[in-house]
């Protein structure tokens, strides 16, 4: 299986985008690329550009959000590392066949119209990895 293309983004769980964005934009000097709500994950996300990758800040939209649960258990901080891949569905199927524990066996909708799937943290010594396949468009930079 081909290696992932790059680190697409690093996801950071936060209680409030409004409270933390000034640190990233004013103190670190990162560019806010946009915000959007991701219904499948019950979060509002803000993407910040850094080189060819992104930082994704994740604010829970409800107590039922996986990010709300994460913050309750572990506090704010790094939640996941997302890897850009070419065929997320084939990759998830192959990983499942190899016995890799998955959270998502089939891709679902994510931010920026991506198809995403999460590997279980047990697969990578406690690190949550997200696989992202972005639509092939001329103006998509991620």
N, CA, C and O atoms as CSV, one atom per row, in Angstrom:
chain,resi,resn,atom,element,x,y,z
A,1,UNK,N,N,0.851,-1.181,0.000
A,1,UNK,CA,C,0.000,0.000,0.000
A,1,UNK,C,C,0.893,1.240,0.000
A,1,UNK,O,O,1.864,1.336,0.751
A,2,UNK,N,N,0.536,2.167,-0.852
A,2,UNK,CA,C,1.271,3.428,-0.973
A,2,UNK,C,C,1.171,4.239,0.327
A,2,UNK,O,O,0.134,4.238,0.991
A,3,UNK,N,N,2.241,4.916,0.672
A,3,UNK,CA,C,2.247,5.775,1.864
A,3,UNK,C,C,1.294,6.951,1.669
A,3,UNK,O,O,1.049,7.360,0.534
A,4,UNK,N,N,0.751,7.503,2.762
A,4,UNK,CA,C,-0.070,8.714,2.631
A,4,UNK,C,C,0.720,9.830,1.936
A,4,UNK,O,O,1.951,9.841,1.954
A,5,UNK,N,N,-0.012,10.764,1.324
A,5,UNK,CA,C,0.615,11.848,0.574
A,5,UNK,C,C,1.309,12.872,1.464
A,5,UNK,O,O,2.390,13.359,1.134
A,6,UNK,N,N,0.684,13.195,2.594
A,6,UNK,CA,C,1.234,14.197,3.507
A,6,UNK,C,C,0.371,14.251,4.756
A,6,UNK,O,O,-0.686,13.624,4.816
A,7,UNK,N,N,0.819,14.993,5.742
A,7,UNK,CA,C,-0.044,15.302,6.882
A,7,UNK,C,C,-0.998,16.390,6.411
A,7,UNK,O,O,-0.576,17.496,6.074
A,8,UNK,N,N,-2.276,16.072,6.391
A,8,UNK,CA,C,-3.274,17.040,5.938
A,8,UNK,C,C,-3.477,18.109,7.001
A,8,UNK,O,O,-3.476,19.306,6.710
A,9,UNK,N,N,-3.651,17.650,8.251
A,9,UNK,CA,C,-3.820,18.604,9.350
A,9,UNK,C,C,-3.619,17.907,10.683
A,9,UNK,O,O,-3.622,16.680,10.775
A,10,UNK,N,N,-3.445,18.718,11.703
A,10,UNK,CA,C,-3.407,18.252,13.084
A,10,UNK,C,C,-4.632,18.845,13.758
A,10,UNK,O,O,-4.809,20.062,13.788
A,11,UNK,N,N,-5.477,17.976,14.298
A,11,UNK,CA,C,-6.716,18.408,14.939
A,11,UNK,C,C,-6.499,18.699,16.412
A,11,UNK,O,O,-5.920,17.887,17.134
A,12,UNK,N,N,-6.961,19.851,16.853
A,12,UNK,CA,C,-6.815,20.276,18.244
A,12,UNK,C,C,-8.202,20.585,18.805
A,12,UNK,O,O,-8.923,21.432,18.280
A,13,UNK,N,N,-8.560,19.882,19.879
A,13,UNK,CA,C,-9.859,20.079,20.528
A,13,UNK,C,C,-9.810,21.329,21.404
A,13,UNK,O,O,-8.889,21.506,22.201
A,14,UNK,N,N,-10.812,22.191,21.245
A,14,UNK,CA,C,-10.898,23.426,22.038
A,14,UNK,C,C,-12.339,23.614,22.504
A,14,UNK,O,O,-13.278,23.128,21.874
A,15,UNK,N,N,-12.495,24.321,23.607
A,15,UNK,CA,C,-13.836,24.615,24.105
A,15,UNK,C,C,-14.495,25.732,23.301
A,15,UNK,O,O,-15.707,25.712,23.088
A,16,UNK,N,N,-13.696,26.711,22.852
A,16,UNK,CA,C,-14.259,27.863,22.157
A,16,UNK,C,C,-13.297,28.367,21.085
A,16,UNK,O,O,-12.176,28.777,21.389
A,17,UNK,N,N,-13.740,28.335,19.837
A,17,UNK,CA,C,-12.922,28.881,18.750
A,17,UNK,C,C,-12.656,30.369,18.969
A,17,UNK,O,O,-11.539,30.844,18.762
A,18,UNK,N,N,-13.688,31.101,19.389
A,18,UNK,CA,C,-13.531,32.543,19.575
A,18,UNK,C,C,-12.444,32.872,20.598
A,18,UNK,O,O,-11.723,33.858,20.443
A,19,UNK,N,N,-12.327,32.061,21.630
A,19,UNK,CA,C,-11.316,32.325,22.663
A,19,UNK,C,C,-9.901,31.990,22.205
A,19,UNK,O,O,-8.954,32.671,22.597
A,20,UNK,N,N,-9.739,30.951,21.379
A,20,UNK,CA,C,-8.383,30.512,21.035
A,20,UNK,C,C,-7.852,31.053,19.715
A,20,UNK,O,O,-6.639,31.109,19.517
A,21,UNK,N,N,-8.743,31.454,18.807
A,21,UNK,CA,C,-8.272,31.924,17.496
A,21,UNK,C,C,-7.277,33.072,17.568
A,21,UNK,O,O,-6.317,33.071,16.797
A,22,UNK,N,N,-7.453,34.062,18.457
A,22,UNK,CA,C,-6.469,35.140,18.504
A,22,UNK,C,C,-5.038,34.654,18.769
A,22,UNK,O,O,-4.087,35.232,18.243
A,23,UNK,N,N,-4.876,33.605,19.573
A,23,UNK,CA,C,-3.522,33.078,19.803
A,23,UNK,C,C,-2.911,32.596,18.488
A,23,UNK,O,O,-1.756,32.895,18.187
A,24,UNK,N,N,-3.684,31.857,17.717
A,24,UNK,CA,C,-3.159,31.278,16.478
A,24,UNK,C,C,-2.929,32.333,15.400
A,24,UNK,O,O,-1.951,32.259,14.656
A,25,UNK,N,N,-3.830,33.315,15.315
A,25,UNK,CA,C,-3.708,34.315,14.252
A,25,UNK,C,C,-2.813,35.484,14.649
A,25,UNK,O,O,-2.000,35.938,13.845
A,26,UNK,N,N,-2.953,35.980,15.884
A,26,UNK,CA,C,-2.197,37.164,16.300
A,26,UNK,C,C,-0.836,36.818,16.892
A,26,UNK,O,O,0.148,37.502,16.612
A,27,UNK,N,N,-0.765,35.772,17.703
A,27,UNK,CA,C,0.508,35.429,18.345
A,27,UNK,C,C,1.388,34.555,17.452
A,27,UNK,O,O,2.589,34.801,17.333
A,28,UNK,N,N,0.795,33.538,16.826
A,28,UNK,CA,C,1.581,32.666,15.947
A,28,UNK,C,C,1.639,33.180,14.515
A,28,UNK,O,O,2.501,32.764,13.741
A,29,UNK,N,N,0.731,34.077,14.157
A,29,UNK,CA,C,0.743,34.655,12.813
A,29,UNK,C,C,0.209,33.747,11.727
A,29,UNK,O,O,0.517,33.950,10.553
A,30,UNK,N,N,-0.593,32.741,12.090
A,30,UNK,CA,C,-1.162,31.841,11.088
A,30,UNK,C,C,-2.375,32.494,10.433
A,30,UNK,O,O,-3.040,33.338,11.034
A,31,UNK,N,N,-2.651,32.096,9.201
A,31,UNK,CA,C,-3.771,32.635,8.448
A,31,UNK,C,C,-4.999,31.766,8.646
A,31,UNK,O,O,-4.950,30.554,8.437
A,32,UNK,N,N,-6.096,32.385,9.047
A,32,UNK,CA,C,-7.365,31.675,9.153
A,32,UNK,C,C,-7.890,31.448,7.743
A,32,UNK,O,O,-8.162,32.400,7.012
A,33,UNK,N,N,-8.029,30.185,7.369
A,33,UNK,CA,C,-8.479,29.840,6.024
A,33,UNK,C,C,-9.993,29.726,5.936
A,33,UNK,O,O,-10.566,29.783,4.848
A,34,UNK,N,N,-10.635,29.566,7.083
A,34,UNK,CA,C,-12.084,29.482,7.088
A,34,UNK,C,C,-12.596,28.626,8.229
A,34,UNK,O,O,-11.844,27.911,8.892
A,35,UNK,N,N,-13.906,28.723,8.436
A,35,UNK,CA,C,-14.570,27.906,9.442
A,35,UNK,C,C,-15.763,27.227,8.788
A,35,UNK,O,O,-16.303,27.711,7.793
A,36,UNK,N,N,-16.164,26.102,9.360
A,36,UNK,CA,C,-17.358,25.407,8.891
A,36,UNK,C,C,-17.835,24.446,9.969
A,36,UNK,O,O,-17.084,24.060,10.864
A,37,UNK,N,N,-19.094,24.076,9.858
A,37,UNK,CA,C,-19.650,23.078,10.757
A,37,UNK,C,C,-19.628,21.729,10.051
A,37,UNK,O,O,-19.953,21.624,8.868
A,38,UNK,N,N,-19.237,20.692,10.803
A,38,UNK,CA,C,-19.206,19.335,10.270
A,38,UNK,C,C,-20.257,18.535,11.032
A,38,UNK,O,O,-20.035,18.106,12.165
A,39,UNK,N,N,-21.397,18.346,10.393
A,39,UNK,CA,C,-22.534,17.704,11.057
A,39,UNK,C,C,-22.210,16.283,11.512
A,39,UNK,O,O,-22.642,15.863,12.585
A,40,UNK,N,N,-21.451,15.541,10.704
A,40,UNK,CA,C,-21.178,14.141,11.045
A,40,UNK,C,C,-20.386,14.006,12.343
A,40,UNK,O,O,-20.446,12.965,12.998
A,41,UNK,N,N,-19.647,15.044,12.719
A,41,UNK,CA,C,-18.843,15.010,13.940
A,41,UNK,C,C,-19.368,15.956,15.019
A,41,UNK,O,O,-18.819,16.017,16.119
A,42,UNK,N,N,-20.433,16.692,14.698
A,42,UNK,CA,C,-21.032,17.646,15.638
A,42,UNK,C,C,-20.001,18.659,16.153
A,42,UNK,O,O,-19.897,18.907,17.354
A,43,UNK,N,N,-19.245,19.235,15.214
A,43,UNK,CA,C,-18.218,20.207,15.572
A,43,UNK,C,C,-18.249,21.396,14.632
A,43,UNK,O,O,-18.736,21.314,13.504
A,44,UNK,N,N,-17.719,22.498,15.125
A,44,UNK,CA,C,-17.388,23.653,14.294
A,44,UNK,C,C,-15.882,23.643,14.199
A,44,UNK,O,O,-15.199,23.517,15.216
A,45,UNK,N,N,-15.349,23.773,12.996
A,45,UNK,CA,C,-13.906,23.717,12.801
A,45,UNK,C,C,-13.400,25.027,12.209
A,45,UNK,O,O,-14.095,25.715,11.461
A,46,UNK,N,N,-12.175,25.339,12.571
A,46,UNK,CA,C,-11.460,26.464,11.967
A,46,UNK,C,C,-10.150,25.907,11.440
A,46,UNK,O,O,-9.417,25.235,12.165
A,47,UNK,N,N,-9.857,26.187,10.180
A,47,UNK,CA,C,-8.600,25.734,9.580
A,47,UNK,C,C,-7.636,26.904,9.476
A,47,UNK,O,O,-7.997,27.995,9.036
A,48,UNK,N,N,-6.402,26.651,9.893
A,48,UNK,CA,C,-5.336,27.643,9.819
A,48,UNK,C,C,-4.210,27.072,8.965
A,48,UNK,O,O,-3.825,25.914,9.128
A,49,UNK,N,N,-3.685,27.885,8.058
A,49,UNK,CA,C,-2.628,27.429,7.169
A,49,UNK,C,C,-1.256,27.495,7.811
A,49,UNK,O,O,-0.916,28.463,8.491
A,50,UNK,N,N,-0.473,26.448,7.583
A,50,UNK,CA,C,0.924,26.416,8.011
A,50,UNK,C,C,1.673,25.529,7.023
A,50,UNK,O,O,1.548,24.305,7.062
A,51,UNK,N,N,2.452,26.151,6.134
A,51,UNK,CA,C,3.137,25.398,5.085
A,51,UNK,C,C,2.121,24.693,4.207
A,51,UNK,O,O,1.101,25.277,3.840
A,52,UNK,N,N,2.396,23.434,3.866
A,52,UNK,CA,C,1.460,22.681,3.033
A,52,UNK,C,C,0.394,21.956,3.870
A,52,UNK,O,O,-0.454,21.246,3.330
A,53,UNK,N,N,0.452,22.144,5.175
A,53,UNK,CA,C,-0.502,21.493,6.071
A,53,UNK,C,C,-1.430,22.519,6.708
A,53,UNK,O,O,-1.392,23.705,6.381
A,54,UNK,N,N,-2.253,22.040,7.614
A,54,UNK,CA,C,-3.210,22.880,8.317
A,54,UNK,C,C,-3.241,22.505,9.788
A,54,UNK,O,O,-2.866,21.396,10.169
A,55,UNK,N,N,-3.685,23.428,10.597
A,55,UNK,CA,C,-4.097,23.131,11.960
A,55,UNK,C,C,-5.607,23.255,11.946
A,55,UNK,O,O,-6.155,24.245,11.462
A,56,UNK,N,N,-6.279,22.243,12.482
A,56,UNK,CA,C,-7.738,22.234,12.534
A,56,UNK,C,C,-8.151,22.347,13.996
A,56,UNK,O,O,-7.895,21.446,14.795
A,57,UNK,N,N,-8.788,23.457,14.336
A,57,UNK,CA,C,-9.320,23.636,15.688
A,57,UNK,C,C,-10.747,23.115,15.685
A,57,UNK,O,O,-11.524,23.426,14.782
A,58,UNK,N,N,-11.096,22.316,16.698
A,58,UNK,CA,C,-12.399,21.658,16.754
A,58,UNK,C,C,-13.152,22.076,18.009
A,58,UNK,O,O,-12.699,21.817,19.124
A,59,UNK,N,N,-14.293,22.718,17.831
A,59,UNK,CA,C,-15.152,23.123,18.944
A,59,UNK,C,C,-16.418,22.264,18.911
A,59,UNK,O,O,-17.083,22.197,17.876
A,60,UNK,N,N,-16.765,21.607,20.019
A,60,UNK,CA,C,-17.975,20.783,20.015
A,60,UNK,C,C,-19.230,21.641,19.888
A,60,UNK,O,O,-19.305,22.737,20.442
A,61,UNK,N,N,-20.212,21.128,19.150
A,61,UNK,CA,C,-21.487,21.826,18.994
A,61,UNK,C,C,-22.552,21.276,19.938
A,61,UNK,O,O,-23.621,21.867,20.090
A,62,UNK,N,N,-22.256,20.143,20.571
A,62,UNK,CA,C,-23.201,19.558,21.525
A,62,UNK,C,C,-22.436,18.695,22.520
A,62,UNK,O,O,-21.276,18.348,22.299
A,63,UNK,N,N,-23.096,18.359,23.605
A,63,UNK,CA,C,-22.494,17.468,24.609
A,63,UNK,C,C,-22.278,16.069,24.049
A,63,UNK,O,O,-21.445,15.320,24.557
A,64,UNK,N,N,-23.032,15.707,22.992
A,64,UNK,CA,C,-22.912,14.378,22.385
A,64,UNK,C,C,-21.756,14.288,21.390
A,64,UNK,O,O,-21.445,13.199,20.907
A,65,UNK,N,N,-21.121,15.406,21.082
A,65,UNK,CA,C,-20.011,15.420,20.136
A,65,UNK,C,C,-18.832,14.623,20.684
A,65,UNK,O,O,-18.524,14.707,21.873
A,66,UNK,N,N,-18.164,13.841,19.814
A,66,UNK,CA,C,-16.947,13.148,20.261
A,66,UNK,C,C,-15.887,14.116,20.816
A,66,UNK,O,O,-15.101,13.743,21.688
A,67,UNK,N,N,-15.870,15.339,20.317
A,67,UNK,CA,C,-14.904,16.324,20.820
A,67,UNK,C,C,-15.273,16.764,22.228
A,67,UNK,O,O,-14.389,16.974,23.059
A,68,UNK,N,N,-16.568,16.907,22.512
A,68,UNK,CA,C,-16.996,17.239,23.883
A,68,UNK,C,C,-16.570,16.137,24.849
A,68,UNK,O,O,-16.091,16.420,25.947
A,69,UNK,N,N,-16.745,14.884,24.440
A,69,UNK,CA,C,-16.331,13.746,25.271
A,69,UNK,C,C,-14.828,13.758,25.487
A,69,UNK,O,O,-14.353,13.527,26.598
A,70,UNK,N,N,-14.078,14.030,24.421
A,70,UNK,CA,C,-12.619,14.092,24.517
A,70,UNK,C,C,-12.186,15.165,25.516
A,70,UNK,O,O,-11.350,14.909,26.383
A,71,UNK,N,N,-12.754,16.363,25.392
A,71,UNK,CA,C,-12.390,17.469,26.285
A,71,UNK,C,C,-12.758,17.129,27.731
A,71,UNK,O,O,-12.005,17.444,28.653
A,72,UNK,N,N,-13.894,16.498,27.929
A,72,UNK,CA,C,-14.324,16.111,29.275
A,72,UNK,C,C,-13.317,15.151,29.913
A,72,UNK,O,O,-12.997,15.269,31.096
A,73,UNK,N,N,-12.821,14.199,29.115
A,73,UNK,CA,C,-11.902,13.173,29.640
A,73,UNK,C,C,-10.455,13.653,29.729
A,73,UNK,O,O,-9.762,13.375,30.708
A,74,UNK,N,N,-10.004,14.372,28.703
A,74,UNK,CA,C,-8.573,14.682,28.590
A,74,UNK,C,C,-8.240,16.160,28.603
A,74,UNK,O,O,-7.070,16.527,28.709
A,75,UNK,N,N,-9.248,17.017,28.497
A,75,UNK,CA,C,-8.995,18.443,28.404
A,75,UNK,C,C,-8.707,18.853,26.971
A,75,UNK,O,O,-8.658,18.017,26.069
A,76,UNK,N,N,-8.521,20.138,26.775
A,76,UNK,CA,C,-8.212,20.651,25.447
A,76,UNK,C,C,-6.816,20.193,25.040
A,76,UNK,O,O,-5.951,19.983,25.890
A,77,UNK,N,N,-6.602,20.042,23.737
A,77,UNK,CA,C,-5.281,19.661,23.245
A,77,UNK,C,C,-5.363,18.871,21.956
A,77,UNK,O,O,-6.414,18.783,21.322
A,78,UNK,N,N,-4.222,18.296,21.582
A,78,UNK,CA,C,-4.156,17.553,20.322
A,78,UNK,C,C,-5.111,16.375,20.377
A,78,UNK,O,O,-5.088,15.568,21.306
A,79,UNK,N,N,-5.946,16.301,19.359
A,79,UNK,CA,C,-6.954,15.245,19.267
A,79,UNK,C,C,-6.562,14.177,18.246
A,79,UNK,O,O,-6.663,12.983,18.528
A,80,UNK,N,N,-6.114,14.603,17.057
A,80,UNK,CA,C,-5.770,13.632,16.018
A,80,UNK,C,C,-4.793,14.214,15.003
A,80,UNK,O,O,-4.581,15.424,14.926
A,81,UNK,N,N,-4.212,13.311,14.236
A,81,UNK,CA,C,-3.367,13.668,13.094
A,81,UNK,C,C,-4.066,13.113,11.859
A,81,UNK,O,O,-4.392,11.928,11.800
A,82,UNK,N,N,-4.291,13.974,10.881
A,82,UNK,CA,C,-4.978,13.570,9.658
A,82,UNK,C,C,-3.974,13.394,8.529
A,82,UNK,O,O,-3.097,14.232,8.317
A,83,UNK,N,N,-4.122,12.288,7.812
A,83,UNK,CA,C,-3.248,11.961,6.700
A,83,UNK,C,C,-4.023,12.040,5.394
A,83,UNK,O,O,-5.113,11.481,5.282
A,84,UNK,N,N,-3.469,12.727,4.414
A,84,UNK,CA,C,-4.060,12.845,3.087
A,84,UNK,C,C,-3.765,11.557,2.323
A,84,UNK,O,O,-2.606,11.171,2.167
A,85,UNK,N,N,-4.832,10.888,1.845
A,85,UNK,CA,C,-4.675,9.646,1.089
A,85,UNK,C,C,-5.469,9.738,-0.209
A,85,UNK,O,O,-6.365,10.571,-0.346
A,86,UNK,N,N,-5.126,8.866,-1.164
A,86,UNK,CA,C,-5.785,8.894,-2.467
A,86,UNK,C,C,-7.120,8.152,-2.503
A,86,UNK,O,O,-8.053,8.623,-3.154
A,87,UNK,N,N,-7.244,7.014,-1.828
A,87,UNK,CA,C,-8.484,6.247,-1.879
A,87,UNK,C,C,-8.814,5.741,-0.485
A,87,UNK,O,O,-8.425,4.637,-0.105
A,88,UNK,N,N,-9.534,6.557,0.272
A,88,UNK,CA,C,-9.800,6.251,1.670
A,88,UNK,C,C,-10.609,4.964,1.821
A,88,UNK,O,O,-10.371,4.203,2.759
A,89,UNK,N,N,-11.554,4.703,0.926
A,89,UNK,CA,C,-12.375,3.496,1.066
A,89,UNK,C,C,-11.542,2.230,0.893
A,89,UNK,O,O,-11.672,1.293,1.681
A,90,UNK,N,N,-10.695,2.193,-0.121
A,90,UNK,CA,C,-9.823,1.036,-0.342
A,90,UNK,C,C,-8.857,0.879,0.827
A,90,UNK,O,O,-8.601,-0.235,1.284
A,91,UNK,N,N,-8.328,1.986,1.302
A,91,UNK,CA,C,-7.365,1.934,2.405
A,91,UNK,C,C,-8.024,1.400,3.685
A,91,UNK,O,O,-7.433,0.573,4.379
A,92,UNK,N,N,-9.229,1.858,4.002
A,92,UNK,CA,C,-9.927,1.355,5.190
A,92,UNK,C,C,-10.211,-0.141,5.061
A,92,UNK,O,O,-10.044,-0.889,6.025
A,93,UNK,N,N,-10.638,-0.579,3.875
A,93,UNK,CA,C,-10.905,-2.005,3.654
A,93,UNK,C,C,-9.636,-2.826,3.822
A,93,UNK,O,O,-9.654,-3.875,4.466
A,94,UNK,N,N,-8.540,-2.358,3.249
A,94,UNK,CA,C,-7.263,-3.068,3.359
A,94,UNK,C,C,-6.790,-3.132,4.803
A,94,UNK,O,O,-6.333,-4.181,5.255
A,95,UNK,N,N,-6.894,-2.031,5.529
A,95,UNK,CA,C,-6.479,-2.023,6.939
A,95,UNK,C,C,-7.335,-2.983,7.765
A,95,UNK,O,O,-6.824,-3.697,8.628
A,96,UNK,N,N,-8.641,-2.994,7.493
A,96,UNK,CA,C,-9.530,-3.921,8.206
A,96,UNK,C,C,-9.115,-5.363,7.937
A,96,UNK,O,O,-9.047,-6.177,8.858
A,97,UNK,N,N,-8.837,-5.676,6.674
A,97,UNK,CA,C,-8.413,-7.034,6.301
A,97,UNK,C,C,-7.108,-7.426,6.992
A,97,UNK,O,O,-6.873,-8.603,7.266
A,98,UNK,N,N,-6.267,-6.440,7.269
A,98,UNK,CA,C,-4.993,-6.697,7.949
A,98,UNK,C,C,-5.144,-6.737,9.469
A,98,UNK,O,O,-4.161,-6.913,10.189
A,99,UNK,N,N,-6.379,-6.572,9.958
A,99,UNK,CA,C,-6.623,-6.652,11.389
A,99,UNK,C,C,-6.388,-5.364,12.154
A,99,UNK,O,O,-6.330,-5.380,13.383
A,100,UNK,N,N,-6.253,-4.245,11.448
A,100,UNK,CA,C,-6.056,-2.958,12.109
A,100,UNK,C,C,-7.399,-2.493,12.675
A,100,UNK,O,O,-8.385,-2.432,11.940
A,101,UNK,N,N,-7.454,-2.164,13.975
A,101,UNK,CA,C,-8.714,-1.690,14.545
A,101,UNK,C,C,-9.106,-0.326,13.978
A,101,UNK,O,O,-8.291,0.593,13.901
A,102,UNK,N,N,-10.377,-0.222,13.582
A,102,UNK,CA,C,-10.892,1.004,12.973
A,102,UNK,C,C,-12.065,1.544,13.774
A,102,UNK,O,O,-12.801,0.789,14.409
A,103,UNK,N,N,-12.228,2.849,13.737
A,103,UNK,CA,C,-13.452,3.464,14.250
A,103,UNK,C,C,-14.480,3.490,13.131
A,103,UNK,O,O,-15.661,3.233,13.363
A,104,UNK,N,N,-14.037,3.800,11.918
A,104,UNK,CA,C,-14.918,3.850,10.751
A,104,UNK,C,C,-14.466,2.816,9.733
A,104,UNK,O,O,-13.336,2.868,9.247
A,105,UNK,N,N,-15.346,1.882,9.411
A,105,UNK,CA,C,-15.015,0.896,8.379
A,105,UNK,C,C,-15.329,1.414,6.993
A,105,UNK,O,O,-14.788,0.919,6.004
A,106,UNK,N,N,-16.205,2.413,6.913
A,106,UNK,CA,C,-16.563,3.056,5.649
A,106,UNK,C,C,-16.344,4.554,5.802
A,106,UNK,O,O,-16.533,5.088,6.895
A,107,UNK,N,N,-15.953,5.245,4.739
A,107,UNK,CA,C,-15.758,6.692,4.814
A,107,UNK,C,C,-17.061,7.428,5.105
A,107,UNK,O,O,-18.152,6.949,4.797
A,108,UNK,N,N,-16.914,8.613,5.709
A,108,UNK,CA,C,-18.055,9.491,5.946
A,108,UNK,C,C,-17.650,10.906,5.567
A,108,UNK,O,O,-16.476,11.169,5.307
A,109,UNK,N,N,-18.613,11.816,5.534
A,109,UNK,CA,C,-18.354,13.195,5.132
A,109,UNK,C,C,-17.603,13.948,6.223
A,109,UNK,O,O,-17.945,13.857,7.402
A,110,UNK,N,N,-16.576,14.691,5.820
A,110,UNK,CA,C,-15.809,15.529,6.724
A,110,UNK,C,C,-15.731,16.950,6.204
A,110,UNK,O,O,-16.421,17.309,5.251
A,111,UNK,N,N,-14.891,17.758,6.830
A,111,UNK,CA,C,-14.706,19.148,6.412
A,111,UNK,C,C,-14.125,19.216,5.003
A,111,UNK,O,O,-13.490,18.268,4.541
A,112,UNK,N,N,-14.342,20.323,4.335
A,112,UNK,CA,C,-13.840,20.581,2.970
A,112,UNK,C,C,-14.292,19.522,1.976
A,112,UNK,O,O,-13.583,19.228,1.014
A,113,UNK,N,N,-15.479,18.941,2.204
A,113,UNK,CA,C,-16.044,17.931,1.307
A,113,UNK,C,C,-15.178,16.684,1.208
A,113,UNK,O,O,-15.259,15.947,0.225
A,114,UNK,N,N,-14.355,16.446,2.212
A,114,UNK,CA,C,-13.497,15.261,2.224
A,114,UNK,C,C,-14.282,14.031,2.647
A,114,UNK,O,O,-15.282,14.129,3.358
A,115,UNK,N,N,-13.820,12.882,2.205
A,115,UNK,CA,C,-14.272,11.603,2.729
A,115,UNK,C,C,-13.242,11.196,3.778
A,115,UNK,O,O,-12.042,11.191,3.504
A,116,UNK,N,N,-13.710,10.853,4.977
A,116,UNK,CA,C,-12.795,10.595,6.092
A,116,UNK,C,C,-13.110,9.263,6.760
A,116,UNK,O,O,-14.214,8.730,6.645
A,117,UNK,N,N,-12.117,8.746,7.455
A,117,UNK,CA,C,-12.277,7.567,8.283
A,117,UNK,C,C,-11.205,7.575,9.350
A,117,UNK,O,O,-10.057,7.937,9.089
A,118,UNK,N,N,-11.585,7.171,10.563
A,118,UNK,CA,C,-10.639,7.171,11.679
A,118,UNK,C,C,-10.176,5.759,12.005
A,118,UNK,O,O,-10.966,4.815,12.014
A,119,UNK,N,N,-8.874,5.634,12.274
A,119,UNK,CA,C,-8.323,4.397,12.813
A,119,UNK,C,C,-8.489,4.454,14.325
A,119,UNK,O,O,-8.449,5.535,14.912
A,120,UNK,N,N,-8.672,3.316,14.951
A,120,UNK,CA,C,-8.792,3.299,16.408
A,120,UNK,C,C,-7.430,3.619,17.020
A,120,UNK,O,O,-6.413,3.144,16.516
A,121,UNK,N,N,-7.383,4.410,18.091
A,121,UNK,CA,C,-6.089,4.730,18.717
A,121,UNK,C,C,-5.291,3.495,19.145
A,121,UNK,O,O,-4.066,3.560,19.244
A,122,UNK,N,N,-5.968,2.373,19.398
A,122,UNK,CA,C,-5.250,1.128,19.739
A,122,UNK,C,C,-4.313,0.705,18.617
A,122,UNK,O,O,-3.317,0.023,18.859
A,123,UNK,N,N,-4.629,1.109,17.387
A,123,UNK,CA,C,-3.827,0.717,16.229
A,123,UNK,C,C,-2.453,1.380,16.234
A,123,UNK,O,O,-1.506,0.850,15.654
A,124,UNK,N,N,-2.339,2.534,16.885
A,124,UNK,CA,C,-1.102,3.325,16.795
A,124,UNK,C,C,-0.657,3.822,18.172
A,124,UNK,O,O,-0.319,4.993,18.341
A,125,UNK,N,N,-0.662,2.931,19.133
A,125,UNK,CA,C,-0.143,3.254,20.464
A,125,UNK,C,C,-0.752,4.513,21.065
A,125,UNK,O,O,-0.046,5.341,21.640
A,126,UNK,N,N,-2.067,4.651,20.927
A,126,UNK,CA,C,-2.768,5.756,21.553
A,126,UNK,C,C,-2.951,6.993,20.691
A,126,UNK,O,O,-3.573,7.959,21.135
A,127,UNK,N,N,-2.426,6.993,19.467
A,127,UNK,CA,C,-2.581,8.141,18.577
A,127,UNK,C,C,-3.795,7.912,17.679
A,127,UNK,O,O,-3.918,6.860,17.052
A,128,UNK,N,N,-4.693,8.902,17.620
A,128,UNK,CA,C,-5.854,8.828,16.742
A,128,UNK,C,C,-5.462,9.384,15.373
A,128,UNK,O,O,-5.075,10.546,15.250
A,129,UNK,N,N,-5.568,8.538,14.349
A,129,UNK,CA,C,-5.284,8.967,12.978
A,129,UNK,C,C,-6.572,9.038,12.192
A,129,UNK,O,O,-7.442,8.174,12.302
A,130,UNK,N,N,-6.678,10.091,11.392
A,130,UNK,CA,C,-7.787,10.270,10.468
A,130,UNK,C,C,-7.230,10.161,9.059
A,130,UNK,O,O,-6.199,10.759,8.752
A,131,UNK,N,N,-7.894,9.408,8.205
A,131,UNK,CA,C,-7.542,9.351,6.792
A,131,UNK,C,C,-8.498,10.260,6.048
A,131,UNK,O,O,-9.710,10.181,6.249
A,132,UNK,N,N,-7.970,11.128,5.185
A,132,UNK,CA,C,-8.776,12.110,4.450
A,132,UNK,C,C,-8.526,11.970,2.960
A,132,UNK,O,O,-7.379,11.930,2.513
A,133,UNK,N,N,-9.600,11.896,2.200
A,133,UNK,CA,C,-9.510,11.956,0.743
A,133,UNK,C,C,-10.291,13.176,0.300
A,133,UNK,O,O,-11.502,13.263,0.503
A,134,UNK,N,N,-9.584,14.122,-0.310
A,134,UNK,CA,C,-10.194,15.378,-0.737
A,134,UNK,C,C,-10.619,15.284,-2.186
A,134,UNK,O,O,-10.005,14.560,-2.970
A,135,UNK,N,N,-11.671,16.017,-2.552
A,135,UNK,CA,C,-12.082,16.027,-3.962
A,135,UNK,C,C,-10.958,16.606,-4.808
A,135,UNK,O,O,-10.227,17.499,-4.378
A,136,UNK,N,N,-10.840,16.084,-6.002
A,136,UNK,CA,C,-9.805,16.555,-6.928
A,136,UNK,C,C,-10.308,17.776,-7.655
A,136,UNK,O,O,-11.050,17.670,-8.631
A,137,UNK,N,N,-9.898,18.951,-7.170
A,137,UNK,CA,C,-10.268,20.211,-7.817
A,137,UNK,C,C,-9.019,21.044,-7.991
A,137,UNK,O,O,-8.050,20.892,-7.248
A,138,UNK,N,N,-9.045,21.922,-8.970
A,138,UNK,CA,C,-7.878,22.761,-9.239
A,138,UNK,C,C,-7.595,23.738,-8.110
A,138,UNK,O,O,-6.444,24.118,-7.890
A,139,UNK,N,N,-8.645,24.153,-7.384
A,139,UNK,CA,C,-8.423,25.175,-6.367
A,139,UNK,C,C,-8.274,24.610,-4.949
A,139,UNK,O,O,-8.143,25.368,-3.987
A,140,UNK,N,N,-8.294,23.277,-4.824
A,140,UNK,CA,C,-8.166,22.691,-3.483
A,140,UNK,C,C,-6.690,22.582,-3.129
A,140,UNK,O,O,-5.901,21.942,-3.824
A,141,UNK,N,N,-6.345,23.238,-2.011
A,141,UNK,CA,C,-4.938,23.314,-1.613
A,141,UNK,C,C,-4.565,22.303,-0.562
A,141,UNK,O,O,-3.380,22.171,-0.257
A,142,UNK,N,N,-5.515,21.575,0.015
A,142,UNK,CA,C,-5.168,20.681,1.115
A,142,UNK,C,C,-4.705,19.345,0.644
A,142,UNK,O,O,-4.377,18.483,1.459
